[in-house]
């Protein structure tokens, strides 16, 4: 019990370190908050007239953009932890009398708070563009909970990749993978409009599960492809992030302990 209490205290100390960095250098945080807003405006107003959707396209798009913003956050997590490794910060942390999990837990909590703030900003932007939820407050709260859960699963993947990376410059390689993951989903269009094999991949995408589940909970229009993944979107929106957390949280802590060995 004492060890757990110290681990929580040390993790919160590391969280405060990250928050202090953001307070001193707010520009990257502001850019990160506004980028999803720019993407929403671009697709909603510039391309929205050319997109087919079951009902109003922006009502269809906004929940998908919420999920996409949670996935794109992996790049900031990856860069931050890879930078700490490259600068030797993690070696200094490992020399201190703190819980081994504290640096990665602190980064995870800080990034989760940042993502929650980004979600609030994006939801406010969606509200201003006319988006509304129609499923009741409890259902909307559950939808936002699924989005935060997706981000929590994704950030542990980002933490692990950052710990095994050769340096923060390798984020370009991650971007090459993240952008196809984001667009190969049901965020912008129905997988049914894609070639059969490509649509099957889009249906199985964890991002598609969260986007479909949140549309259902918000009471917004969504595509019904009739496939297994679409029919079990709510279940998969929970299982995919939980599986990522179960795999990459212990891997991240283990990798952190083995750095420089």
C-alpha positions in Angstrom: 0.0 0.0 0.0 2.9 2.3 0.8 4.6 1.6 -2.5 1.3 2.4 -4.4 0.9 5.7 -2.5 4.5 6.7 -3.3 4.0 5.7 -7.0 0.9 7.9 -7.2 2.7 10.8 -5.5 5.7 10.5 -7.8 3.5 10.2 -10.8 1.7 13.4 -9.9 5.0 15.1 -9.4 6.0 14.2 -13.0 2.7 15.3 -14.2 3.2 18.7 -12.7 6.6 18.8 -14.4 4.9 18.4 -17.8 2.3 21.0 -17.0 4.9 23.5 -15.9 6.7 23.0 -19.2 3.5 23.8 -21.1 2.9 26.9 -19.0 6.4 28.2 -19.9 6.1 27.2 -23.5 2.4 27.4 -24.5 2.8 27.8 -28.2 3.1 24.0 -29.0 0.0 23.4 -26.8 -2.0 26.0 -28.5 -1.1 24.7 -32.0 -2.0 21.2 -30.8 -5.4 22.4 -29.6 -6.2 24.4 -32.8 -5.1 21.9 -35.4 -8.2 19.6 -35.0 -10.4 22.7 -35.2 -8.7 23.7 -38.5 -9.3 20.2 -39.8 -12.9 20.2 -38.8 -13.5 23.6 -40.5 -11.7 22.5 -43.6 -13.6 19.2 -44.1 -16.9 20.6 -42.8 -17.0 23.7 -45.0 -14.6 23.3 -47.8 -15.2 19.6 -48.7 -18.5 19.0 -46.9 -20.6 19.9 -50.0 -19.0 17.1 -52.0 -19.3 14.4 -49.3 -22.2 11.9 -49.1 -23.6 11.4 -45.7 -26.8 10.1 -44.0 -28.2 13.5 -43.2 -26.3 16.6 -42.4 -22.6 16.0 -43.1 -21.3 18.2 -40.3 -23.4 16.3 -37.8 -21.9 13.1 -39.2 -18.3 14.5 -39.3 -18.0 16.1 -35.8 -18.0 12.8 -33.7 -15.6 11.3 -36.2 -13.3 14.3 -35.8 -13.4 13.9 -32.0 -12.1 10.4 -32.4 -9.5 11.4 -35.0 -8.2 14.1 -32.6 -7.6 11.4 -30.0 -5.5 9.4 -32.4 -3.5 12.3 -33.8 -2.4 13.0 -30.2 0.0 10.1 -30.4 2.5 12.2 -32.2 2.9 14.7 -29.3 3.3 11.9 -26.8 5.8 10.1 -29.0 7.9 13.3 -29.6 7.9 14.3 -25.9 9.1 11.0 -24.5 11.6 10.4 -27.3 13.0 13.9 -26.6 13.4 13.1 -22.9 15.3 9.9 -23.9 17.5 11.6 -26.4 18.4 14.4 -23.9 19.2 12.0 -21.1 16.4 13.2 -18.9 15.1 9.7 -18.4 18.6 8.6 -17.2 18.5 11.4 -14.5 15.0 10.3 -13.5 16.2 6.7 -13.1 18.9 7.9 -10.8 16.4 9.5 -8.4 14.6 7.7 -5.6 11.2 7.6 -7.3 8.9 4.9 -8.5 10.0 3.4 -11.8 6.6 4.0 -13.3 6.4 7.7 -12.3 7.9 9.3 -15.5 5.7 7.3 -17.9 2.6 7.7 -15.6 3.3 11.4 -15.3 3.5 11.8 -19.1 0.4 9.7 -19.6 -1.7 11.8 -17.1 -0.4 15.1 -18.5 -1.2 14.1 -22.1 -4.6 12.9 -21.1 -5.4 16.3 -19.5 -4.1 18.0 -22.6 -6.3 15.8 -24.8 -9.4 16.4 -22.6 -8.8 20.2 -23.0 -8.5 19.7 -26.8 -11.7 17.7 -26.8 -13.5 20.6 -25.0 -12.2 23.1 -27.5 -13.2 20.9 -30.5 -16.6 20.3 -29.0 -17.1 24.0 -28.6 -16.1 24.6 -32.2 -18.6 21.8 -33.3 -21.3 23.5 -31.2 -20.6 26.8 -32.9 -20.9 25.2 -36.4 -24.3 23.8 -35.5 -23.5 20.3 -34.2 -25.7 19.0 -31.3 -26.1 15.8 -29.5 -29.6 14.3 -29.3 -29.1 11.2 -27.1 -29.4 12.8 -23.7 -26.7 14.0 -21.3 -25.9 10.6 -19.9 -25.3 9.2 -23.4 -23.2 12.2 -24.3 -21.1 11.7 -21.2 -20.6 8.1 -22.1 -19.5 9.1 -25.6 -16.9 11.5 -24.3 -15.8 8.8 -21.9 -15.2 6.5 -24.9 -13.1 9.2 -26.6 -10.9 9.7 -23.5 -10.5 5.9 -23.2 -9.4 5.7 -26.8 -6.8 8.5 -26.2 -5.6 6.7 -23.0 -5.0 3.5 -25.0 -3.3 5.4 -27.9 -1.0 7.4 -25.6 0.4 4.2 -24.1 1.2 3.0 -27.6 2.9 6.4 -28.2 4.8 6.2 -25.0 6.2 2.7 -25.9 7.2 3.8 -29.4 8.9 6.9 -28.0 10.9 4.8 -25.6 12.2 2.5 -28.3 12.7 5.3 -30.9 16.2 6.5 -31.9 15.2 10.1 -31.5 12.4 12.6 -31.8 13.2 13.1 -35.5 11.8 9.7 -36.2 8.3 11.1 -35.6 8.1 11.5 -39.4 7.9 7.7 -39.7 5.1 7.6 -37.2 3.2 10.3 -39.1 3.4 8.1 -42.2 1.5 5.5 -40.3 -0.9 7.6 -38.3 -2.4 9.6 -41.2 -3.4 6.5 -43.2 -4.8 5.0 -39.9 -6.9 8.2 -39.5 -8.2 8.4 -43.0 -8.7 4.6 -43.5 -11.8 4.7 -41.2 -15.4 5.8 -41.2 -14.5 9.3 -39.9 -15.1 11.1 -43.3 -16.9 8.6 -45.5 -18.6 5.2 -45.2 -16.4 2.1 -45.6 -19.1 0.9 -48.0 -17.9 3.5 -50.6 -14.4 1.9 -50.6 -13.3 -1.2 -52.5 -14.4 -4.3 -50.6 -11.0 -5.3 -49.1 -10.2 -1.7 -48.1 -13.7 -1.2 -46.6 -13.1 -4.3 -44.5 -9.9 -2.8 -43.1 -11.6 0.5 -42.4 -14.4 -1.3 -40.6 -11.9 -3.1 -38.3 -10.0 0.1 -37.5 -10.3 0.9 -33.8 -10.9 4.5 -34.7 -14.0 3.4 -36.7 -15.4 1.6 -33.7 -15.1 4.7 -31.5 -16.4 7.0 -34.2 -19.4 4.8 -34.8 -20.1 4.3 -31.1 -20.0 8.0 -30.3 -22.3 8.8 -33.2 -24.8 6.4 -31.8 -24.5 7.8 -28.3 -24.7 11.4 -29.5 -27.7 10.5 -31.6 -25.9 11.8 -34.8 -26.2 10.1 -38.2 -23.9 7.3 -39.0 -23.4 4.6 -41.7 -24.8 1.1 -41.1 -22.6 -1.2 -43.2 -24.3 -4.3 -41.7 -20.9 -5.9 -41.0 -19.9 -7.5 -37.7 -17.6 -4.6 -36.7 -20.3 -2.0 -37.3 -22.9 -4.0 -35.3 -20.6 -4.3 -32.3 -19.1 -0.8 -32.4 -19.9 0.0 -28.8 -18.3 -3.2 -27.5 -15.2 -2.7 -29.7 -14.9 0.9 -28.7 -14.2 -0.4 -25.2 -12.2 -3.5 -26.0 -9.7 -1.9 -28.5 -8.4 0.7 -26.0 -8.4 -1.7 -23.1 -6.4 -4.1 -25.1 -3.9 -1.4 -26.0 -3.6 -0.4 -22.3 -3.1 -4.0 -21.2 -0.3 -4.5 -23.7 1.6 -1.2 -23.9 1.3 0.0 -20.3 3.5 -2.8 -18.9 5.7 -2.8 -22.0 6.3 1.0 -21.5 7.2 0.6 -17.8 9.5 -2.4 -18.6 11.2 -0.6 -21.4 11.8 2.5 -19.2 13.4 0.3 -16.6 15.7 -1.2 -19.2 16.9 2.0 -20.8 20.6 2.3 -21.3 21.2 -1.3 -20.4 
